[in-house]
């Protein structure tokens, strides 16, 4: 059984208008690493996950999850 880590890195980058290269430079990693992370082809170390969360100024749980994130606008997220 493979361990999958879901993330919202691409969404956070898009919201802030940050390129993969800009994020990679800020974190001290190769820009391709950001692509691998976004596609779920690579799970970050705890250290890198914490650095990503720090960069975006959110908690790690906002960015990473072991379960898929609900789709934006999903009816199950709407409150009555």
GIBELQUI-V481704 format. One record per residue. N is the residue number from 1. RES is the residue in one letter. SS is DSSP state (a for helix, b for strand, c for the rest). PSI is psi in radians with two decimals (NA if undefined). Layout:
[[N | RES | SS | PSI] [N | RES | SS | PSI]]
This chain:
[[1 | X | c | 2.20] [2 | X | c | 2.58] [3 | X | c | 2.01] [4 | X | c | 2.33] [5 | X | c | 2.06] [6 | X | b | 2.65] [7 | X | b | 2.88] [8 | X | c | 0.49] [9 | X | a | -0.83] [10 | X | a | -0.72] [11 | X | a | -0.78] [12 | X | a | -0.69] [13 | X | a | -0.81] [14 | X | a | -0.75] [15 | X | a | -0.60] [16 | X | a | -0.02] [17 | X | c | 0.67] [18 | X | c | 2.31] [19 | X | c | 2.86] [20 | X | a | -0.73] [21 | X | a | -0.73] [22 | X | a | -0.76] [23 | X | a | -0.79] [24 | X | a | -0.79] [25 | X | a | -0.72] [26 | X | a | -0.54] [27 | X | a | -0.22] [28 | X | c | 0.56] [29 | X | c | 2.94] [30 | X | c | 2.52] [31 | X | a | -0.49] [32 | X | a | -0.48] [33 | X | a | -0.69] [34 | X | a | -0.74] [35 | X | a | -0.76] [36 | X | a | -0.74] [37 | X | a | -0.85] [38 | X | a | -0.63] [39 | X | c | -0.06] [40 | X | c | 0.31] [41 | X | c | -0.15] [42 | X | c | 2.34] [43 | X | c | 2.33] [44 | X | c | 2.72] [45 | X | c | 2.84] [46 | X | a | -0.72] [47 | X | a | -0.84] [48 | X | a | -0.70] [49 | X | a | -0.75] [50 | X | a | -0.66] [51 | X | a | -0.70] [52 | X | a | -0.81] [53 | X | a | -0.73] [54 | X | a | -0.71] [55 | X | a | -0.77] [56 | X | a | -0.07] [57 | X | c | 0.80] [58 | X | c | 2.96] [59 | X | c | 2.77] [60 | X | a | -0.65] [61 | X | a | -0.41] [62 | X | a | -0.57] [63 | X | a | -0.70] [64 | X | b | 2.56] [65 | X | b | 2.67] [66 | X | c | -0.11] [67 | X | c | 2.61] [68 | X | c | 2.49] [69 | X | c | 2.51] [70 | X | c | 2.58] [71 | X | c | 2.50] [72 | X | c | 2.29] [73 | X | c | 0.03] [74 | X | c | 2.34] [75 | X | a | -0.43] [76 | X | a | -0.29] [77 | X | a | -0.31] [78 | X | c | 2.43] [79 | X | c | 2.67] [80 | X | c | NA]]
